[in-house]
Amino acid sequence: MARKLSGTQATKVLGVSGSNVHNGQIRSDEFLPALRGRNAIRKLREMRENDSTIGAVMYANEQILRDVEFKVVAANDSPEAQAEKEFVESVLEDMEHSLQDHISEALSCLTYGFSWFEIVYKRRVGPEYRSPEKKSKYRDGRLGVRKIASRAPWTVSKFDVDPKTGDVLGLYQQASYFGKDNYIPINKSLYYRVPTVNNDPSGRSVLRNAYVPYEYLNNLQNIEAIAVERELNGIPVAYIPADYLSSDATADQVSVRQALETVLRDVKFNDQGYIILPSDMQADSDGKLSNHKMVDVRLMASEGKRNIDIDPIVKRYQHDIARGLMAEFLLLGAHGGGSYALSKSKTDLFLRALESYVGMIASVLNKQLVERLWELNGLNYDLMPKIVAGDVAPHDLREIAAFLRNVNSADIDLTNQTELVESLLDIAELPFDSDKYEAKNVQQVPDQQAPDGVLPEPDS
């Protein structure tokens, strides 16, 4: 029988999110050692920088989301709320870098699972000050943002996590940069994290599902490169007398054999382009010289065609990587398959994922940047605006036009809805003059009609 929950129990944290997340280590609950701790950051960085498929997908993510427009929306229509909206817009415009540059860096959380930034504030006291802590285009005396400085994931040693609640309190950067661990508290930071199942402070990289095919593909490509080199150059093979290979070979014979082994190991184009061999002929049992040299070196090449075609295996792993990143549409048509309908469905799924990422960025900016500006400046929270992200991809105007035709055929008039018309023109990236539109659609009061049976008086 369940016991009644008391007020103290209701407000107290009783459990933990994961078995190891409380220690603050990077990906501490990961079951693969290669993807745990700082090894995970190195491996994820290697995947991001070395693999062409992963690099293309991540570059597409960054460029698409970098182009998304972020707007500041006022809390209400009052002049005070409009003024606070303009304050937030001025803060974002008065930084040492653009908001788009910050968004591009923030998207590193997709690769590493998290991205951390230190917010460096400044007092807005005018442009005449040389000190970056005070120099600003504005002189309202409020605290603004000087810059949002990136703290690279590979400089992170661990997170500061509350062992009781699992909340992230800050971050430690490794000691080699400062002589001791450098601590950055959460209340002076922007902390982006791709959602995870166990509240891991390091999040979950979108490359996690691509790890296994990447490892197999990387290994296969190394084998392929070695095989191609051997096919082109051949495998060096040396023939020496059996005495040189026997266990009772003389010191001179062993020395010759070892020198030849070194030559065979190093003989490659542009490394060692020649071999010096003795020209003495081998004698037979009667002491008569034969036509066989005492030492001979040849290149052994394969005959015929290999039974295993590596190319389909490579393509399969590339598809697995793209599928793990929900970007398989990038490979459609590359191998002779695919259709427009299939490409559109896969592209729509990819863009839906990007919408969730850009929504996460907007929520972090609102919670950890705008809200803290209000706290530091002691402003009225009822007037606090919020940052809203625009559309990730342009809308299909043909589909919208078809929908509007269907609405019109159902005798539904939308022309008197100014906000709807403005939104439609904004989607089409066309200008809209609300004053002219409203003036045009003002309903004129009809003239009073004369009573039945009475003709109206003619105009004079």
DRENDREN-997485 format. One record per residue: z, y, x of N, C-alpha, C in turn; residue in one letter. Coordinates in steps of 0.1 Angstrom, whole numbers, padded with zeros to 4 digits, always signed. Atoms other than C-alpha are relative to their C-alpha. Example, Ala and Ser with C-alpha at 12.3 -4.5 7.8 and 13.67 -1.06 7.14 Angstrom:
2
+0000-0012+0009+0078-0045+0123+0000+0012+0009A+0000-0011-0009+0071-0011+0137+0008+0011-0008S
END
This chain:
460
+0000-0012+0008+0000+0000+0000+0000+0012+0009M+0001-0012-0008-0010+0034+0014+0011+0009-0002A-0011-0009+0001+0018+0058+0022-0005+0014-0003R+0003-0014+0003+0018+0093+0009-0001+0008+0013K+0003-0008-0012+0004+0118+0034+0008+0013-0001L-0008-0012+0000+0028+0145+0044-0008+0012+0005S+0007-0012-0005+0019+0181+0052-0001+0000+0016G+0000+0000-0015+0028+0176+0089-0011-0010+0005T+0010+0010-0004+0006+0144+0091-0014+0005-0002Q+0014-0005+0004-0023+0162+0074-0005+0010+0011A+0004-0010-0010-0024+0189+0101+0000-0005+0014T-0001+0006-0014-0018+0166+0131-0012-0009+0003K+0011+0009-0005-0046+0149+0151+0007-0013+0004V-0006+0013-0002-0038+0112+0150-0009-0010+0009L+0008+0009-0007-0068+0095+0167-0008+0007+0011G+0009-0005-0011-0094+0100+0195-0014-0003-0003V+0014+0002+0003-0131+0103+0194-0006-0012+0007S+0005+0011-0008-0139+0079+0222+0011-0006+0009G-0010+0006-0008-0121+0056+0246+0002+0008+0013S-0001-0007-0013-0128+0078+0277-0002+0015+0000N+0004-0013+0000-0139+0112+0265+0011+0010+0003V-0011-0009-0002-0104+0127+0269+0002+0003+0015H-0001-0003-0014-0107+0125+0307-0009+0011+0005N+0009-0011-0004-0135+0151+0308-0011-0003+0009G+0011+0004-0008-0158+0131+0329-0014+0000-0007Q+0013-0001+0006-0196+0134+0323-0004-0014-0005I+0005+0012+0006-0208+0107+0299+0009-0012+0003R-0010+0009-0004-0176+0088+0304+0000-0013-0008S+0000+0012+0009-0182+0064+0275-0013-0008+0001D+0013+0007-0002-0217+0054+0287+0002-0014+0007E-0003+0014-0005-0219+0016+0294-0009-0003+0012F+0009+0001-0012-0247+0020+0321+0006+0008+0011L-0005-0008-0011-0232+0030+0355-0010+0011+0005P+0010-0010-0005-0265+0048+0364+0000+0012-0008A+0000-0011+0009-0260+0071+0334+0014+0005-0003L-0014-0004+0002-0223+0078+0339+0004+0009+0011R-0005-0009-0010-0207+0107+0357-0012+0009+0005G+0010-0009-0006-0227+0129+0381-0013-0007+0003R+0012+0008-0002-0251+0100+0387-0010+0003-0012N+0008-0002+0012-0263+0107+0351-0008+0012+0002A+0007-0013-0001-0272+0143+0359-0012-0002+0010I+0011+0002-0010-0292+0132+0390-0011-0008-0006R+0010+0008+0006-0310+0105+0371-0008+0007-0011K+0007-0007+0011-0319+0127+0341-0008+0011+0006L+0008-0010-0007-0331+0154+0365-0012-0006+0006R+0012+0007-0005-0353+0129+0382-0010-0004-0010E+0009+0004+0011-0368+0117+0349-0007+0013-0004M+0006-0012+0005-0374+0153+0338-0010+0006+0010R+0009-0006-0010-0391+0164+0371-0011-0010+0005E+0010+0009-0006-0410+0132+0381-0009-0006-0009N+0009+0007+0009-0424+0116+0350-0009+0010-0007D+0010-0009+0007-0456+0132+0336+0002+0001-0015S-0001+0000+0015-0450+0121+0300+0013+0008-0004T-0012-0007+0004-0414+0133+0299-0001+0015+0003I+0003-0013-0003-0424+0165+0317-0008+0008-0010G+0009-0007+0010-0451+0173+0292+0008+0002-0013A-0007-0002+0012-0428+0167+0262+0010+0011+0001V-0010-0010-0002-0400+0188+0276-0006+0014+0001M+0007-0013-0001-0424+0216+0285-0005+0005-0014Y+0004-0004+0013-0438+0215+0250+0012+0005-0009A-0012-0004+0007-0402+0217+0236+0003+0014+0004N-0004-0013-0004-0394+0247+0257-0009+0011-0004E+0010-0010+0004-0426+0266+0250+0000+0003-0015Q+0000-0002+0014-0425+0261+0213+0012+0007-0005I-0012-0006+0004-0389+0270+0209+0002+0014+0006L-0001-0013-0006-0391+0299+0233-0008+0011-0009R+0008-0009+0008-0417+0314+0209+0006+0003-0014D-0006-0002+0013-0394+0312+0179+0007+0014-0001V-0006-0013+0002-0383+0346+0166+0014-0001-0005E-0013+0000+0004-0346+0352+0163+0003+0014-0006F-0002-0012+0007-0336+0379+0138+0015+0002-0003K-0014-0003+0004-0302+0396+0131+0000+0005-0014V-0001-0003+0014-0294+0397+0094+0013+0006-0003V-0012-0007+0004-0269+0422+0080+0008-0008-0010A-0009+0007+0009-0239+0410+0061-0002+0004-0015A+0003-0005+0013-0248+0431+0031-0009+0013+0001N+0009-0012+0000-0269+0462+0021+0007+0013+0003D-0007-0012-0002-0242+0487+0029-0004+0007+0013S+0003-0007-0013-0248+0514+0056+0008-0005+0011P-0009+0005-0010-0218+0501+0075-0005-0014+0006E+0005+0013-0004-0233+0465+0076-0013+0002+0008A+0013-0003-0008-0267+0479+0087+0003+0005+0014Q-0004-0005-0013-0250+0497+0115+0005-0011+0009A-0004+0011-0009-0233+0466+0128-0011-0010+0003E+0012+0008-0004-0266+0447+0126-0007+0006+0011K+0007-0007-0011-0281+0474+0148+0008-0002+0013E-0008+0001-0012-0252+0470+0172-0003-0014+0007F+0003+0013-0006-0258+0432+0177-0014+0000+0005V+0014-0001-0005-0296+0439+0181+0000+0008+0013E-0001-0007-0013-0287+0465+0208+0006-0008+0011S-0007+0009-0011-0264+0440+0226-0010-0009+0005V+0010+0010-0005-0292+0414+0228-0011+0007+0008L+0011-0007-0007-0317+0441+0239+0005+0006+0013E-0006-0007-0011-0293+0456+0265+0004-0009+0011D-0004+0009-0010-0288+0425+0286-0009+0001+0012M+0009+0000-0013-0302+0421+0322-0012-0009-0002E+0011+0009+0003-0325+0394+0308-0003+0000-0015H+0004+0000+0014-0343+0388+0276+0007-0012-0007S-0005+0011+0008-0330+0366+0248-0009-0012+0001L+0009+0012-0002-0361+0344+0252+0002-0007+0013Q-0003+0007-0013-0353+0337+0288+0013-0008-0001D-0012+0008+0003-0318+0326+0277-0003-0012-0008H+0003+0011+0008-0332+0304+0250-0007-0011+0008I+0007+0010-0008-0355+0287+0275+0009-0007+0009S-0010+0006-0008-0326+0280+0298+0010-0009-0008E-0009+0008+0009-0304+0268+0269-0006-0013-0004A+0006+0013+0004-0329+0241+0261+0001-0011+0011L-0003+0011-0010-0319+0223+0293+0010-0010-0006S-0009+0010+0006-0293+0207+0270-0007-0012-0006C+0008+0012+0004-0321+0185+0257-0001-0010+0011L+0002+0010-0011-0325+0170+0291+0014-0006+0004T-0013+0005-0005-0288+0168+0302+0010-0003-0011Y-0010+0002+0011-0271+0166+0268+0009+0012-0003G-0008-0013+0001-0253+0200+0274-0006+0010+0009F+0003-0011-0009-0259+0234+0289+0011+0010-0002S-0011-0008-0001-0232+0258+0299-0004+0014+0005W+0003-0014-0005-0234+0296+0303+0013+0008+0000F-0012-0010+0000-0208+0322+0313-0005+0013-0005E+0003-0014+0005-0208+0354+0293+0007+0010+0008I-0005-0011-0008-0204+0384+0315-0001+0013-0008V-0001-0012+0009-0193+0414+0294-0001+0013+0008Y+0000-0013-0007-0196+0451+0302+0004+0010-0011K-0004-0012+0009-0183+0484+0287-0012+0009-0001R+0012-0008+0003-0211+0504+0271+0004+0015+0000R-0004-0014-0001-0204+0538+0285-0012+0009+0005V+0011-0009-0003-0239+0551+0293-0009-0005+0012G+0009+0004-0011-0269+0547+0317+0002+0007+0013P-0002-0007-0012-0256+0571+0343+0008-0008+0010E-0008+0008-0009-0232+0545+0358-0008-0009+0008Y+0007+0009-0008-0244+0525+0387+0006-0014-0001R-0007+0013+0000-0218+0497+0383-0006-0008-0012S+0005+0009+0010-0233+0468+0363+0010-0003-0011P-0011+0003+0010-0199+0464+0345+0000+0011-0010E+0000-0011+0009-0205+0498+0328-0014+0005-0004K+0013-0005+0002-0242+0506+0330-0006-0006-0013K+0006+0004+0013-0258+0505+0295-0009+0011-0005S+0008-0009+0007-0284+0522+0274+0008+0008-0010K-0008-0005+0011-0257+0530+0249+0014+0005+0005Y-0012-0006-0005-0225+0550+0252+0011+0000-0012R-0010+0000+0011-0204+0539+0222+0013-0005+0004D-0013+0005-0005-0176+0525+0244+0004-0014-0004G-0003+0013+0004-0178+0491+0229-0003-0010+0011R+0003+0011-0010-0178+0458+0249-0014-0006-0005L+0013+0007+0002-0214+0445+0252-0001-0012+0009G+0003+0011-0009-0230+0417+0271-0009+0004+0011V+0008-0003-0012-0242+0422+0306-0011-0010+0003R+0010+0011-0002-0258+0388+0310+0007-0013-0005K-0004+0013+0003-0255+0352+0299-0004-0009+0012I+0004+0007-0013-0254+0334+0333+0001-0015-0002A+0001+0015+0001-0265+0298+0335+0009-0007+0011S-0007+0009-0009-0242+0272+0351-0006-0014+0000R+0009+0011-0001-0264+0244+0362+0009-0013-0002A-0008+0012+0003-0253+0209+0350+0004-0008+0013P-0003+0007-0013-0254+0195+0386+0011+0006+0008W-0012-0006-0006-0227+0219+0396+0013-0003-0007T-0012+0003+0008-0203+0206+0370+0007-0012+0006V-0008+0012-0004-0175+0183+0382+0006-0007-0012S-0006+0006+0012-0158+0177+0349+0003+0011-0011K-0004-0009+0011-0148+0192+0315+0015+0000-0001F-0014-0001+0003-0114+0205+0307+0002-0004-0015D-0001+0005+0014-0106+0185+0275+0015-0002-0004V-0014+0002+0005-0074+0186+0254+0002-0015-0003D-0002+0015+0002-0061+0150+0256+0004-0004-0014P-0005+0003+0014-0046+0153+0221-0010+0001-0010K+0010-0003+0011-0074+0168+0201-0014-0003+0004T+0014+0003-0005-0105+0161+0223-0008+0013+0000G+0007-0012+0000-0114+0198+0221-0003+0004+0015D+0004-0005-0013-0133+0213+0251+0006+0013+0002V-0007-0013-0003-0112+0240+0267-0007+0008+0011L+0006-0007-0011-0133+0248+0297-0008-0010+0008G+0009+0008-0009-0154+0235+0326+0004+0003+0014L-0003-0002-0014-0148+0229+0363-0013-0002+0007Y+0011+0002-0009-0175+0235+0389+0004-0005+0013Q-0004+0008-0012-0175+0214+0420+0005+0009+0011Q-0007-0008-0010-0154+0226+0449-0009+0005+0012A+0009-0003-0011-0183+0227+0475-0005+0014-0001S+0006-0013+0001-0195+0260+0461+0011+0011+0002Y-0010-0010+0000-0161+0278+0461+0012-0003+0009F-0011+0004-0007-0138+0259+0484+0011-0007-0008G-0009+0007+0010-0119+0248+0453-0007+0000-0013K+0007+0000+0013-0128+0239+0418+0001+0013-0007D+0001-0013+0008-0140+0269+0398+0001-0003-0014N-0003+0003+0014-0127+0270+0363-0006+0011-0009Y+0006-0010+0009-0146+0287+0334+0005-0004-0014I-0006+0004+0014-0127+0288+0300-0011+0001-0010P+0010+0001+0011-0146+0281+0268-0001+0013-0007I+0001-0013+0008-0137+0315+0253-0008+0011+0008N+0009-0009-0007-0159+0332+0280-0013-0007+0003K+0012+0008-0003-0188+0308+0277-0008-0002-0013S+0009+0005+0010-0217+0297+0256-0002-0015+0003L+0000+0014-0003-0216+0259+0253-0009-0007-0010Y+0010+0007+0008-0247+0241+0239+0001-0015+0002Y-0001+0014-0001-0245+0204+0232-0008-0007-0010R+0007+0008+0010-0268+0179+0216+0010-0009-0006V-0010+0008+0007-0248+0161+0190+0000-0014+0005P-0002+0014-0004-0234+0127+0199+0010-0007-0010T-0007+0007+0010-0216+0100+0181+0015-0001+0002V-0014+0001-0003-0182+0101+0198+0006+0013+0006N-0006-0013-0004-0177+0138+0205+0001+0001+0015N+0001-0001-0015-0186+0133+0242-0003+0015+0004D+0002-0014-0004-0183+0168+0258-0013+0002+0007P+0013-0001-0007-0215+0161+0278-0011-0002-0009S+0011+0002+0010-0235+0154+0246-0008-0013+0003G+0009+0011-0001-0264+0130+0244-0014+0005+0004R+0013-0004-0004-0296+0136+0263-0011-0006-0009S+0011+0005+0007-0328+0132+0244-0008-0010+0008V+0006+0010-0009-0340+0112+0274+0006-0013+0001L-0007+0012-0001-0315+0085+0269-0008-0013-0004R+0008+0012+0005-0338+0062+0249-0013-0002+0009N+0012+0001-0009-0366+0068+0275+0004-0006+0014A-0005+0005-0013-0344+0055+0304-0006-0013+0004Y+0005+0014-0003-0353+0018+0302-0015+0000+0003V+0014+0000-0004-0391+0023+0300-0003+0008+0012P+0002-0008-0012-0389+0050+0326+0002-0009+0013Y-0004+0008-0012-0372+0026+0351-0011-0011+0002E+0010+0010-0001-0397-0002+0344-0013+0006+0005Y+0012-0007-0003-0426+0022+0346+0000+0005+0015L-0001-0005-0014-0414+0038+0379-0001-0012+0010N+0001+0012-0009-0409+0003+0395-0014-0005+0000N+0013+0005+0000-0443-0008+0383-0010+0008+0007L+0009-0009-0008-0460+0023+0397+0001-0002+0015Q-0002+0002-0014-0444+0017+0430-0007-0013+0005N+0006+0012-0003-0456-0019+0430-0016+0001+0000I+0014-0002+0001-0491-0008+0420-0005+0008+0012E+0004-0008-0011-0492+0018+0448-0001-0009+0013A+0000+0009-0012-0483-0009+0474-0011-0009-0001I+0011+0009+0002-0508-0033+0459-0013+0006+0003A+0013-0007-0002-0536-0008+0460-0002+0003+0015V+0001-0002-0014-0528+0001+0496-0003-0013+0008E+0004+0012-0006-0529-0035+0506-0014-0005-0003R+0014+0004+0003-0561-0041+0488-0010+0008+0008E+0009-0009-0007-0577-0011+0505+0000-0003+0015L-0001+0002-0014-0564-0018+0540+0000-0014+0005N-0002+0014-0003-0558-0055+0539+0014-0002+0007G-0013+0003-0006-0527-0073+0552-0002-0004+0014I+0002+0004-0013-0525-0075+0590+0006-0014+0003P-0004+0014-0004-0523-0111+0603-0003-0002+0014V+0002+0002-0014-0518-0120+0639+0001-0015+0003A+0000+0014-0005-0525-0154+0656+0004+0000+0014Y-0005+0001-0014-0505-0162+0687+0003-0015+0002I-0002+0014-0003-0499-0195+0705+0014-0004-0005P-0012+0005+0006-0472-0217+0691+0012+0001+0009A-0011-0001-0009-0451-0214+0722+0007+0013-0002D-0006-0013+0002-0445-0178+0714+0010+0000-0013Y-0008+0001+0012-0430-0188+0680+0011-0011+0001L-0010+0011-0001-0409-0217+0692+0014+0005+0004S-0014-0005-0002-0371-0215+0696+0003+0000+0015S-0002+0000-0014-0374-0222+0734-0010+0009+0007D+0010-0009-0007-0399-0194+0741+0007+0008+0011A-0006-0007-0011-0394-0175+0773+0003+0014-0004T-0004-0014+0003-0380-0140+0774-0013+0009-0001A+0012-0008+0001-0415-0126+0781-0008-0003-0013D+0007+0003+0012-0430-0145+0752+0007+0006-0012Q-0008-0007+0011-0402-0132+0729-0003+0015-0001V+0003-0014-0001-0409-0097+0741-0014+0003-0006S+0014-0002+0005-0446-0100+0734+0000-0002-0015V+0000+0002+0015-0439-0114+0699+0006+0011-0007R-0007-0011+0007-0415-0087+0690-0008+0013+0000Q+0009-0011+0000-0439-0060+0702-0011-0001-0010A+0011+0002+0010-0466-0075+0681+0005+0001-0014L-0006-0002+0013-0443-0076+0651+0001+0015-0004E-0001-0015+0002-0437-0039+0655-0013+0006-0003T+0014-0005+0002-0474-0032+0657-0005-0004-0014V+0004+0005+0013-0481-0053+0626+0007+0008-0011L-0008-0007+0010-0454-0035+0607-0005+0015-0002R+0003-0014+0000-0466+0000+0616-0015+0003-0001D+0015-0003-0001-0504-0004+0616-0004+0005-0014V+0005-0006+0012-0515+0020+0589-0009+0012+0004K+0009-0011-0003-0542+0047+0587+0009+0012+0002F-0007-0013-0003-0530+0080+0602+0014-0002+0007N-0013+0003-0006-0499+0062+0616-0002-0006+0014D+0003+0006-0013-0512+0039+0643-0014-0006-0002Q+0013+0003+0003-0549+0035+0645-0006-0010+0010G+0005+0009-0010-0553+0009+0673+0010-0011+0003Y-0008+0011-0005-0540-0024+0687-0006-0004+0013I+0005+0005-0013-0542-0034+0723+0004-0015+0002I-0003+0014-0001-0545-0072+0728-0006-0006+0013L+0006+0006-0012-0550-0094+0758-0013-0008-0003P+0013+0006+0003-0585-0108+0762-0001-0014+0006S+0000+0013-0005-0574-0141+0779-0003-0011-0010D+0003+0011+0009-0589-0172+0764+0010-0011+0001M-0010+0011+0000-0567-0201+0754-0007-0013+0007Q+0005+0012-0007-0571-0232+0776+0004-0013-0008A-0003+0013+0007-0573-0268+0762+0009-0009+0009D-0009+0009-0007-0554-0298+0774-0005-0004+0014S+0006+0003-0013-0578-0303+0803-0001+0012+0009D+0000-0012-0008-0574-0268+0815-0013+0008-0002G+0013-0007+0002-0608-0257+0803+0002+0011-0011K-0002-0012+0009-0610-0223+0786-0009-0002-0012L+0006+0001+0013-0619-0223+0749-0006+0014-0004S+0006-0013+0005-0636-0196+0728+0011+0007-0009N-0011-0007+0007-0602-0187+0712+0009+0008+0009H-0008-0009-0008-0583-0157+0724+0015-0004-0002K-0014+0004+0001-0546-0162+0731+0007+0007-0011M-0006-0008+0011-0536-0134+0706-0012+0006-0007V+0010-0005+0008-0557-0124+0677+0006+0007-0012D-0004-0007+0011-0552-0099+0649-0011+0003-0010V+0010-0002+0011-0571-0097+0616+0006+0006-0012R-0004-0005+0013-0569-0080+0582-0004-0010-0010L+0002+0010+0010-0565-0105+0554-0002+0008-0014M+0003-0006+0013-0581-0092+0521+0000-0011-0011A+0001+0009+0011-0579-0108+0487-0014-0003-0004S+0013+0004+0004-0608-0126+0473+0000-0001-0016E+0000+0000+0015-0618-0121+0436+0008+0010-0006G-0007-0010+0008-0601-0102+0409+0014-0005-0004K-0013+0004+0004-0564-0101+0400+0001-0005-0014R-0001+0005+0013-0553-0120+0370+0008+0009-0010N-0008-0009+0008-0529-0093+0358-0006+0014+0001I+0005-0014+0001-0542-0059+0346+0012+0009-0003D-0012-0008+0001-0515-0034+0352-0001+0012-0010I+0002-0012+0008-0531-0005+0333+0006-0001-0014D-0006+0001+0013-0522-0018+0298+0015+0001+0000P-0014+0000-0001-0486-0023+0309+0005+0014+0002I-0004-0014-0002-0484+0012+0322-0001+0009-0012V+0002-0007+0012-0498+0026+0290+0011-0003-0011K-0010+0004+0010-0473+0006+0269+0013+0007+0003R-0013-0007-0004-0443+0021+0289-0001+0015-0003Y+0002-0015+0003-0458+0056+0285+0002+0002-0015Q-0002-0002+0014-0460+0051+0248+0015-0002-0004H-0014+0002+0003-0424+0038+0248+0008+0013+0003D-0007-0013-0004-0412+0070+0266-0003+0010-0011I+0004-0010+0010-0432+0092+0242+0007-0003-0014A-0006+0004+0013-0419+0073+0212+0015+0003+0000R-0014-0003-0001-0383+0076+0224+0003+0015-0001G-0002-0014+0001-0388+0114+0225-0007+0006-0012L+0006-0004+0012-0405+0115+0191-0013+0008+0002M+0012-0008-0004-0437+0128+0208-0012-0009+0002A+0011+0009-0002-0460+0099+0205-0014+0006-0003E+0013-0007+0004-0487+0122+0190-0007+0005+0012F+0006-0005-0012-0493+0135+0225-0010-0010+0006L+0008+0011-0006-0509+0101+0234-0011-0005-0010L+0010+0004+0010-0530+0097+0202-0014+0004+0005L+0013-0003-0004-0566+0095+0210-0003-0002+0015G+0002+0002-0015-0560+0090+0248-0006-0014+0003A+0005+0014-0003-0568+0053+0245-0009-0005-0012H+0010+0004+0010-0594+0054+0217+0005-0003-0014G-0005+0003+0014-0571+0052+0186+0007+0013-0005G-0006-0011+0007-0554+0075+0161-0008+0007-0010G+0007-0007+0011-0563+0096+0131+0007+0013-0003S-0006-0013+0003-0556+0131+0118+0013-0002-0009Y-0012+0002+0008-0532+0118+0091+0012-0005+0008A-0011+0005-0008-0512+0098+0116+0005+0011+0010L-0005-0010-0009-0511+0127+0140+0008+0011-0007S-0008-0010+0008-0499+0151+0113+0014-0005-0003K-0013+0005+0004-0471+0129+0102+0009-0001+0012S-0008+0001-0012-0459+0123+0138+0003+0014+0005K-0002-0013-0004-0463+0160+0146+0011+0007-0009T-0010-0006+0009-0443+0170+0115+0014-0005+0003D-0013+0005-0003-0415+0147+0125+0006+0006+0013L-0004-0007-0012-0414+0162+0160+0004+0014-0002F-0004-0013+0003-0413+0197+0146+0013+0001-0008L-0013+0001+0007-0384+0187+0123+0011-0001+0010R-0010+0001-0010-0365+0177+0153+0002+0013+0008A-0002-0013-0007-0372+0210+0170+0007+0010-0009L-0007-0009+0009-0360+0228+0139+0015-0002+0001E-0015+0003-0002-0326+0211+0143+0005+0006+0013S-0004-0006-0012-0325+0222+0179+0002+0015+0000Y-0001-0015+0001-0332+0258+0172+0011+0004-0010V-0011-0003+0008-0307+0257+0144+0013-0001+0007G-0012+0001-0009-0281+0245+0169+0002+0012+0009M-0001-0012-0009-0289+0274+0192+0005+0012-0008I-0004-0011+0008-0286+0299+0164+0015+0000-0004A-0014+0002+0004-0252+0285+0153+0009+0003+0012S-0009-0003-0012-0238+0287+0189+0000+0015+0003V+0001-0015-0003-0250+0323+0193+0009+0007-0010L-0009-0006+0010-0232+0332+0160+0014-0003+0003N-0014+0004-0001-0200+0313+0167+0006+0005+0013K-0005-0002-0013-0196+0319+0204-0003+0013+0006Q+0004-0013-0005-0213+0352+0210+0003+0011-0009L-0002-0011+0010-0213+0374+0179+0014+0000-0004V-0014+0000+0005-0179+0363+0167+0010+0005+0010E-0009-0005-0011-0163+0369+0201-0002+0015+0002R+0002-0014-0001-0179+0403+0203+0008+0008-0011L-0008-0006+0010-0162+0411+0170+0015-0001+0003W-0014+0001-0004-0129+0398+0183+0004+0009+0011E-0004-0008-0011-0130+0417+0215-0001+0015-0003L+0002-0014+0004-0141+0450+0199+0009+0003-0012N-0008-0003+0012-0117+0446+0169-0007+0005-0012G+0008-0005+0011-0144+0450+0143+0003-0008-0013L-0002+0005+0013-0144+0442+0106-0009-0013-0002N+0007+0012+0002-0154+0406+0100-0009+0000-0012Y+0008-0001+0012-0167+0414+0066-0014+0006+0002D+0013-0006-0003-0195+0434+0082-0007-0007+0011L+0006+0007-0011-0203+0408+0109-0014-0006-0004M+0013+0006+0004-0241+0400+0108-0001-0014+0007P+0002+0013-0007-0255+0367+0119-0015-0001+0005K+0013+0002-0006-0285+0356+0140-0006-0012-0007I+0007+0010+0008-0311+0336+0121-0013-0003+0008V+0012+0004-0007-0339+0316+0137-0012+0000-0010A+0012+0000+0008-0375+0319+0124-0005-0014+0000G+0006+0013+0001-0399+0291+0118-0005-0005+0014D+0004+0006-0013-0407+0267+0146-0015+0000+0001V+0014+0001-0001-0443+0262+0137-0006+0008-0012A+0006-0007+0011-0467+0283+0116-0003-0009-0012P+0002+0008+0012-0471+0272+0080-0015-0002-0002H+0014+0003+0003-0503+0257+0067-0004+0009-0012D+0003-0010+0010-0518+0286+0047-0009-0007-0011L+0008+0007+0010-0542+0262+0029+0009-0008-0010R-0009+0007+0009-0514+0241+0015+0008+0010-0008E-0007-0010+0008-0495+0273+0004-0010+0005-0010I+0010-0005+0009-0527+0286-0012-0002-0010-0012A+0002+0010+0010-0532+0253-0031+0012+0000-0009A-0012+0000+0008-0496+0254-0043+0001+0013-0009F+0000-0012+0008-0499+0290-0055-0011-0001-0011L+0010+0002+0010-0531+0281-0074+0006-0009-0011R-0006+0009+0011-0512+0253-0092+0011+0008-0008N-0010-0008+0007-0484+0277-0100-0007+0010-0010V+0007-0009+0009-0509+0302-0114-0006-0006-0012N+0006+0007+0011-0526+0276-0135+0010-0004-0010S-0011+0003+0010-0492+0269-0151+0005+0012-0007A-0003-0012+0006-0491+0305-0162+0014+0006+0004D-0012-0006-0006-0462+0314-0139-0004+0012+0008I+0004-0013-0007-0465+0350-0127+0011+0003+0010D-0009-0003-0011-0450+0357-0093-0002+0014+0006L+0003-0013-0006-0465+0391-0087+0011+0010-0001T-0011-0010+0001-0434+0410-0099+0012-0004+0008N-0011+0004-0008-0412+0392-0074-0003+0005+0014Q+0003-0007-0013-0413+0416-0044+0004-0008+0012T-0005+0008-0012-0392+0394-0020-0009-0012+0002E+0009+0012-0001-0415+0364-0027-0013+0004+0006L+0012-0005-0006-0446+0384-0020+0001+0004+0014V-0003-0004-0014-0431+0399+0011+0001-0012+0009E-0001+0012-0008-0422+0364+0024-0013-0007+0002S+0013+0006-0001-0457+0351+0017-0008+0007+0010L+0008-0008-0009-0473+0379+0036+0006-0001+0014L-0006+0002-0014-0448+0374+0065-0004-0013+0006D+0005+0013-0005-0458+0338+0067-0014+0001+0005I+0014-0002-0005-0494+0349+0070-0001+0010+0011A+0000-0010-0011-0484+0375+0096-0008+0012-0004E+0007-0012+0005-0497+0403+0074+0010+0011-0004L-0009-0011+0003-0481+0438+0069+0003+0001-0015P-0003-0002+0014-0463+0446+0036+0008+0013-0001F-0006-0013+0003-0454+0480+0022+0007-0002-0014D-0008+0003+0013-0426+0473-0004-0001+0012-0009S+0000-0012+0009-0426+0509-0017-0013+0001-0008D+0013-0001+0007-0463+0509-0025-0002-0011-0010K+0001+0012+0009-0461+0474-0040+0008+0002-0013Y-0009-0001+0012-0432+0482-0063-0005+0012-0009E+0005-0011+0008-0448+0515-0074-0012-0004-0008A+0012+0005+0007-0480+0497-0083+0004-0009-0011K-0004+0010+0011-0461+0471-0104+0010+0005-0009N-0010-0006+0010-0438+0495-0123-0007-0001-0014V+0005+0001+0013-0442+0487-0159+0001+0013-0008Q+0000-0013+0008-0453+0518-0179+0005-0003-0014Q-0005+0001+0013-0435+0524-0211-0011+0002-0010V+0012-0002+0009-0461+0519-0239+0003+0012-0010P-0001-0011+0010-0468+0548-0263+0005-0006-0013D-0005+0005+0013-0450+0546-0296-0011-0001-0010Q+0011+0002+0010-0473+0532-0322+0004+0006-0013Q-0002-0007+0013-0477+0550-0356+0004-0011-0010A-0003+0010+0011-0462+0533-0387-0012-0005-0007P+0012+0006+0007-0484+0510-0407-0005+0009-0010D+0007-0008+0010-0509+0528-0428-0002+0015+0004G+0001-0014-0004-0506+0561-0409-0008+0001+0013V+0008-0001-0011-0533+0571-0385+0006+0010+0010L-0005-0009-0010-0523+0587-0352-0007+0013+0000P+0007-0012+0000-0530+0623-0348-0009+0001+0012E+0010-0001-0011-0561+0631-0327+0005+0009+0011P-0003-0009-0011-0557+0647-0293-0006+0014-0002D+0005-0013+0002-0560+0684-0294-0009+0004+0012S
END
